[in-house]
Amino acid sequence: MPRPEPGRRRRQDPSDQPEKLGSVLGALLGTGRWGSGMVLGELGRRWGEVVGERVARESHPVRLEGGTLWIRASSGAWGAQLNFLAREIRTRANDVAGSAAISRIRVVLGGPAGPD
Protein backbone atom coordinates (compact mmCIF):
# COMPACT_ATOMS: atom_id res chain seq x y z
CA MET A 1 0.00 0.00 0.00
CA PRO A 2 1.45 3.43 -0.88
CA ARG A 3 2.55 5.67 1.95
CA PRO A 4 0.46 8.76 2.59
CA GLU A 5 1.93 12.13 1.74
CA PRO A 6 3.67 13.90 4.63
CA GLY A 7 1.16 15.79 6.75
CA ARG A 8 -1.78 13.70 5.52
CA ARG A 9 -3.32 10.96 7.58
CA ARG A 10 -4.14 7.64 6.11
CA ARG A 11 -7.85 6.85 6.22
CA GLN A 12 -8.40 4.06 8.68
CA ASP A 13 -10.01 0.93 7.33
CA PRO A 14 -13.22 0.17 9.30
CA SER A 15 -11.92 -3.35 9.88
CA ASP A 16 -9.01 -1.81 11.81
CA GLN A 17 -11.39 -0.49 14.45
CA PRO A 18 -11.88 -2.59 17.57
CA GLU A 19 -15.34 -4.00 18.07
CA LYS A 20 -17.23 -4.12 21.32
CA LEU A 21 -17.11 -7.54 22.94
CA GLY A 22 -20.91 -7.65 23.26
CA SER A 23 -21.42 -7.24 19.53
CA VAL A 24 -18.85 -9.93 18.72
CA LEU A 25 -20.39 -12.40 21.19
CA GLY A 26 -23.90 -11.54 20.04
CA ALA A 27 -22.97 -12.27 16.43
CA LEU A 28 -21.23 -15.49 17.42
CA LEU A 29 -23.97 -16.80 19.71
CA GLY A 30 -26.82 -15.78 17.43
CA THR A 31 -25.85 -18.15 14.65
CA GLY A 32 -25.39 -21.83 14.05
CA ARG A 33 -25.06 -24.44 16.75
CA TRP A 34 -24.12 -22.00 19.50
CA GLY A 35 -27.27 -19.99 18.96
CA SER A 36 -29.42 -23.13 18.88
CA GLY A 37 -27.66 -24.44 21.98
CA MET A 38 -28.35 -21.22 23.86
CA VAL A 39 -32.05 -21.36 22.93
CA LEU A 40 -32.27 -25.05 23.83
CA GLY A 41 -30.61 -24.41 27.19
CA GLU A 42 -33.06 -21.62 27.98
CA LEU A 43 -35.99 -23.84 26.99
CA GLY A 44 -34.67 -26.64 29.20
CA ARG A 45 -34.40 -24.33 32.20
CA ARG A 46 -37.88 -22.91 31.65
CA TRP A 47 -39.66 -25.98 30.22
CA GLY A 48 -42.33 -25.89 32.93
CA GLU A 49 -43.32 -22.39 31.75
CA VAL A 50 -43.64 -23.64 28.18
CA VAL A 51 -45.71 -26.79 28.70
CA GLY A 52 -46.85 -26.64 32.33
CA GLU A 53 -45.35 -28.48 35.28
CA ARG A 54 -47.27 -31.76 34.79
CA VAL A 55 -46.30 -32.13 31.12
CA ALA A 56 -42.73 -31.01 31.93
CA ARG A 57 -42.36 -34.04 34.23
CA GLU A 58 -43.11 -36.29 31.23
CA SER A 59 -41.16 -34.50 28.50
CA HIS A 60 -38.04 -32.51 27.80
CA PRO A 61 -36.61 -30.59 24.83
CA VAL A 62 -33.62 -32.51 23.49
CA ARG A 63 -32.53 -30.84 20.26
CA LEU A 64 -33.09 -27.70 18.20
CA GLU A 65 -31.94 -28.00 14.62
CA GLY A 66 -32.98 -26.07 11.54
CA GLY A 67 -35.94 -24.53 13.31
CA THR A 68 -37.25 -27.93 14.51
CA LEU A 69 -37.55 -28.47 18.26
CA TRP A 70 -37.27 -32.15 19.16
CA ILE A 71 -39.05 -33.13 22.37
CA ARG A 72 -38.62 -36.46 24.14
CA ALA A 73 -41.81 -37.83 25.68
CA SER A 74 -41.86 -40.53 28.35
CA SER A 75 -44.62 -42.57 26.64
CA GLY A 76 -46.79 -42.79 23.56
CA ALA A 77 -49.70 -41.20 25.40
CA TRP A 78 -47.57 -38.19 26.38
CA GLY A 79 -46.18 -38.04 22.84
CA ALA A 80 -49.73 -37.84 21.48
CA GLN A 81 -50.52 -35.07 23.98
CA LEU A 82 -47.43 -33.12 22.92
CA ASN A 83 -48.34 -33.50 19.24
CA PHE A 84 -51.84 -32.24 20.03
CA LEU A 85 -50.35 -29.19 21.78
CA ALA A 86 -47.58 -28.60 19.21
CA ARG A 87 -48.84 -25.24 17.94
CA GLU A 88 -49.22 -23.85 21.46
CA ILE A 89 -45.85 -25.28 22.51
CA ARG A 90 -44.18 -23.64 19.50
CA THR A 91 -45.72 -20.26 20.33
CA ARG A 92 -44.77 -20.43 24.02
CA ALA A 93 -41.28 -21.75 23.28
CA ASN A 94 -40.64 -18.85 20.89
CA ASP A 95 -41.88 -16.43 23.56
CA VAL A 96 -39.43 -17.93 26.07
CA ALA A 97 -36.62 -17.91 23.48
CA GLY A 98 -37.35 -14.30 22.62
CA SER A 99 -37.29 -15.09 18.91
CA ALA A 100 -38.98 -17.11 16.21
CA ALA A 101 -36.26 -19.78 16.34
CA ILE A 102 -38.79 -22.64 16.38
CA SER A 103 -40.92 -23.31 13.34
CA ARG A 104 -41.73 -26.99 13.89
CA ILE A 105 -42.19 -29.46 16.75
CA ARG A 106 -41.20 -33.14 16.53
CA VAL A 107 -41.83 -35.63 19.30
CA VAL A 108 -39.69 -38.69 19.98
CA LEU A 109 -40.34 -41.43 22.51
CA GLY A 110 -38.02 -43.10 24.90
CA GLY A 111 -36.60 -43.53 28.32
CA PRO A 112 -36.86 -41.03 31.07
CA ALA A 113 -37.90 -37.62 29.85
CA GLY A 114 -34.79 -35.93 31.25
CA PRO A 115 -32.18 -34.21 29.07
CA ASP A 116 -29.90 -36.17 26.73
Backbone bond lengths (Angstrom), bond angles and torsions (degrees), N, CA, C in turn:
res aa  C-N    CA-C-N  psi(-1)  N-CA   C-N-CA  omega(-1)  CA-C   N-CA-C  phi
1 M - - - 1.447 - - 1.529 107.90 -
2 P 1.322 118.94 135.22 1.466 121.32 -178.72 1.518 110.73 -66.79
3 R 1.316 114.43 148.53 1.461 120.54 178.86 1.518 109.70 -77.08
4 P 1.328 117.01 142.20 1.465 118.92 177.92 1.522 110.00 -68.81
5 E 1.329 114.28 154.09 1.468 119.90 177.05 1.519 109.12 -62.38
6 P 1.356 116.44 150.04 1.467 118.70 177.82 1.523 110.49 -56.69
7 G 1.318 116.06 138.00 1.463 120.90 179.38 1.524 113.43 86.59
8 R 1.311 118.34 -11.06 1.468 121.13 179.14 1.523 108.59 -107.52
9 R 1.289 115.17 140.57 1.466 120.28 179.71 1.522 109.55 -92.99
10 R 1.279 114.31 141.08 1.453 119.45 175.48 1.527 109.16 -73.63
11 R 1.306 117.06 135.17 1.464 121.19 177.34 1.516 108.03 -67.48
12 Q 1.305 115.68 131.16 1.456 120.09 -177.31 1.520 110.05 -80.72
13 D 1.298 115.18 131.79 1.453 121.68 176.72 1.528 107.88 -68.19
14 P 1.354 118.54 133.67 1.471 119.47 -179.84 1.520 113.29 -56.10
15 S 1.328 117.15 -27.54 1.462 119.10 179.82 1.526 111.61 -72.59
16 D 1.343 117.17 -13.44 1.460 120.82 177.19 1.519 112.04 -79.34
17 Q 1.313 117.15 -14.56 1.455 121.51 -177.18 1.524 110.22 -79.09
18 P 1.311 117.42 137.34 1.467 119.05 176.53 1.525 110.13 -68.15
19 E 1.306 115.29 147.51 1.459 120.63 177.49 1.516 109.29 -105.11
20 K 1.321 115.16 151.59 1.457 119.81 177.13 1.528 108.69 -68.78
21 L 1.323 115.40 140.72 1.456 121.20 -178.15 1.530 111.48 -57.77
22 G 1.321 117.02 -40.01 1.466 120.68 -179.72 1.508 112.58 -59.73
23 S 1.328 117.60 -39.35 1.461 119.35 -179.11 1.531 111.07 -72.22
24 V 1.324 116.92 -35.60 1.461 120.27 177.48 1.525 110.22 -65.88
25 L 1.347 116.52 -48.32 1.465 120.12 179.57 1.516 111.36 -64.22
26 G 1.319 117.05 -40.05 1.468 120.57 178.70 1.512 111.53 -60.30
27 A 1.338 116.42 -43.13 1.463 120.16 178.53 1.523 110.64 -66.30
28 L 1.313 116.92 -39.93 1.458 121.30 -178.84 1.526 111.90 -68.83
29 L 1.323 116.87 -45.38 1.463 120.61 -176.18 1.516 112.57 -78.16
30 G 1.312 117.94 -19.60 1.456 120.59 -176.97 1.510 114.15 -83.07
31 T 1.323 117.75 -0.39 1.454 119.39 -176.32 1.521 110.73 -128.31
32 G 1.300 114.60 158.50 1.457 121.97 171.75 1.514 114.97 57.80
33 R 1.320 114.56 -149.85 1.462 121.31 -174.87 1.515 112.64 -64.51
34 W 1.336 117.69 -36.40 1.455 118.98 -178.92 1.515 110.25 -63.89
35 G 1.321 116.71 -43.90 1.457 119.81 178.96 1.514 111.86 -62.54
36 S 1.334 116.49 -44.06 1.464 120.78 177.92 1.521 110.73 -63.68
37 G 1.328 116.34 -40.59 1.461 120.52 179.16 1.515 112.25 -63.13
38 M 1.319 116.46 -39.04 1.465 120.59 178.40 1.534 110.18 -64.81
39 V 1.326 116.83 -44.33 1.467 121.06 178.70 1.521 109.94 -63.99
40 L 1.324 117.39 -45.10 1.465 120.96 -179.68 1.523 110.95 -62.15
41 G 1.319 117.15 -41.49 1.462 120.48 177.48 1.519 112.11 -61.39
42 E 1.316 116.37 -43.17 1.474 120.40 178.46 1.528 110.24 -64.20
43 L 1.326 117.21 -42.00 1.465 120.11 177.92 1.529 110.91 -62.88
44 G 1.323 116.98 -41.41 1.462 120.47 178.71 1.520 111.93 -61.06
45 R 1.325 116.33 -42.20 1.468 120.20 179.86 1.530 111.71 -68.07
46 R 1.311 116.93 -31.12 1.465 120.33 -174.02 1.534 112.45 -115.31
47 W 1.327 116.88 23.79 1.466 121.48 -175.22 1.529 112.40 -57.17
48 G 1.328 117.37 -38.10 1.463 120.38 177.82 1.528 112.81 -59.21
49 E 1.322 117.67 -33.49 1.469 121.69 176.47 1.523 111.21 -69.31
50 V 1.327 116.01 -32.37 1.462 120.43 -176.76 1.523 111.03 -75.84
51 V 1.333 117.26 -48.51 1.468 120.31 -172.10 1.520 114.04 -113.44
52 G 1.321 117.82 -6.97 1.460 120.73 -174.71 1.519 109.42 93.94
53 E 1.322 115.42 151.54 1.475 120.41 -173.69 1.528 113.08 -62.58
54 R 1.318 117.83 -40.21 1.478 120.27 -177.87 1.522 110.83 -64.37
55 V 1.328 117.47 -48.19 1.464 121.13 -179.95 1.530 110.07 -67.60
56 A 1.321 117.53 -33.66 1.469 121.57 179.43 1.526 111.68 -63.03
57 R 1.342 117.05 -29.21 1.470 119.44 177.62 1.526 111.83 -71.38
58 E 1.326 117.10 -17.56 1.468 121.85 -176.27 1.527 112.93 -112.89
59 S 1.317 117.28 5.59 1.464 120.09 -177.86 1.517 110.00 -153.70
60 H 1.343 114.41 165.24 1.453 119.47 177.86 1.526 109.13 -161.86
61 P 1.333 117.65 138.88 1.473 118.85 175.27 1.521 109.27 -70.16
62 V 1.332 117.17 133.64 1.463 119.85 -176.00 1.524 114.09 -119.35
63 R 1.326 117.92 -19.75 1.461 118.96 -178.49 1.527 109.15 -160.85
64 L 1.316 115.31 145.22 1.459 122.22 173.03 1.519 106.69 -131.01
65 E 1.315 115.20 113.61 1.462 120.05 -175.16 1.522 109.69 -144.20
66 G 1.323 115.59 124.69 1.464 119.89 177.07 1.512 113.56 58.88
67 G 1.313 117.39 33.09 1.455 121.19 179.61 1.520 114.39 84.64
68 T 1.337 117.54 -3.14 1.467 121.52 179.16 1.522 109.31 -99.82
69 L 1.333 115.66 124.63 1.462 121.83 175.05 1.518 107.71 -95.66
70 W 1.332 115.67 120.34 1.460 122.34 178.12 1.520 107.94 -95.67
71 I 1.331 115.60 128.70 1.464 121.98 -178.01 1.521 108.14 -121.17
72 R 1.323 116.51 130.36 1.464 121.06 176.09 1.524 108.04 -92.40
73 A 1.320 115.62 127.88 1.458 122.34 176.92 1.523 108.95 -108.25
74 S 1.322 116.33 148.26 1.462 121.01 -176.11 1.525 113.42 -75.78
75 S 1.344 118.01 -18.41 1.469 120.59 -179.53 1.527 109.40 -156.60
76 G 1.315 114.75 169.37 1.468 119.81 177.41 1.520 112.72 -61.67
77 A 1.333 115.79 -37.96 1.467 119.28 179.72 1.532 110.77 -63.78
78 W 1.349 116.23 -43.10 1.474 119.01 178.16 1.521 110.94 -70.14
79 G 1.327 117.51 -32.84 1.461 120.44 175.03 1.515 111.33 -62.18
80 A 1.344 116.69 -42.54 1.464 120.56 177.93 1.529 110.37 -63.13
81 Q 1.330 116.63 -41.05 1.459 120.74 178.70 1.536 110.90 -62.38
82 L 1.329 116.44 -43.39 1.464 120.56 178.58 1.527 111.32 -64.11
83 N 1.326 117.29 -40.89 1.469 120.09 176.43 1.521 110.95 -62.18
84 F 1.322 116.78 -40.18 1.463 121.48 178.27 1.530 111.01 -61.96
85 L 1.321 116.47 -36.80 1.470 122.32 -177.28 1.534 113.29 -93.62
86 A 1.319 118.06 8.04 1.470 121.67 -170.91 1.525 113.59 -53.68
87 R 1.306 118.23 -43.88 1.475 120.18 -178.39 1.525 110.99 -63.36
88 E 1.320 116.38 -44.66 1.464 120.64 178.92 1.537 111.17 -66.87
89 I 1.317 116.66 -39.58 1.463 120.51 177.95 1.528 109.90 -61.91
90 R 1.324 116.65 -44.28 1.468 120.73 179.60 1.529 110.94 -59.69
91 T 1.322 116.32 -45.55 1.468 120.36 -179.99 1.524 111.16 -62.31
92 R 1.323 117.07 -47.95 1.473 120.63 -178.90 1.521 111.65 -67.11
93 A 1.331 116.92 -38.99 1.466 120.29 179.39 1.529 110.39 -63.97
94 N 1.321 117.56 -40.80 1.464 120.19 176.85 1.523 111.43 -66.05
95 D 1.324 117.54 -35.01 1.465 120.44 175.46 1.526 110.56 -62.82
96 V 1.322 116.38 -44.96 1.470 121.31 179.38 1.528 110.26 -65.37
97 A 1.333 116.70 -40.47 1.462 121.26 -179.05 1.519 111.83 -72.22
98 G 1.318 117.08 -20.32 1.453 120.49 -178.57 1.518 112.83 74.14
99 S 1.324 116.60 21.79 1.460 120.94 179.41 1.524 108.61 -159.12
100 A 1.311 114.63 178.82 1.461 119.87 176.44 1.529 109.14 -102.02
101 A 1.327 116.40 46.28 1.464 121.88 -176.22 1.519 112.29 -67.88
102 I 1.334 117.45 -24.30 1.466 121.26 -173.43 1.516 109.79 -108.96
103 S 1.320 115.55 120.89 1.458 120.48 179.42 1.522 112.16 -113.34
104 R 1.342 116.42 -12.81 1.459 120.23 -174.72 1.528 109.58 -151.45
105 I 1.322 115.75 146.89 1.466 122.32 177.47 1.523 108.09 -116.47
106 R 1.330 116.28 132.82 1.466 122.65 173.78 1.519 107.38 -127.20
107 V 1.319 115.70 137.90 1.454 121.50 -178.27 1.516 109.24 -112.72
108 V 1.335 115.72 133.06 1.460 121.48 174.99 1.527 107.86 -121.04
109 L 1.314 116.05 153.36 1.458 120.90 -179.10 1.512 109.78 -106.72
110 G 1.326 114.10 153.57 1.443 117.10 171.43 1.494 114.23 145.38
111 G 1.314 113.36 144.90 1.447 123.16 171.09 1.500 115.83 40.81
112 P 1.302 115.07 -167.33 1.448 119.40 175.93 1.509 109.66 -61.83
113 A 1.301 116.70 149.93 1.461 120.41 -174.88 1.511 113.30 -79.40
114 G 1.315 118.99 4.28 1.460 121.21 -179.14 1.517 112.00 -66.96
115 P 1.351 117.02 174.02 1.459 121.16 -177.06 1.519 112.46 -65.28
116 D 1.325 115.50 155.26 1.475 122.27 177.49 1.495 111.62 -66.10
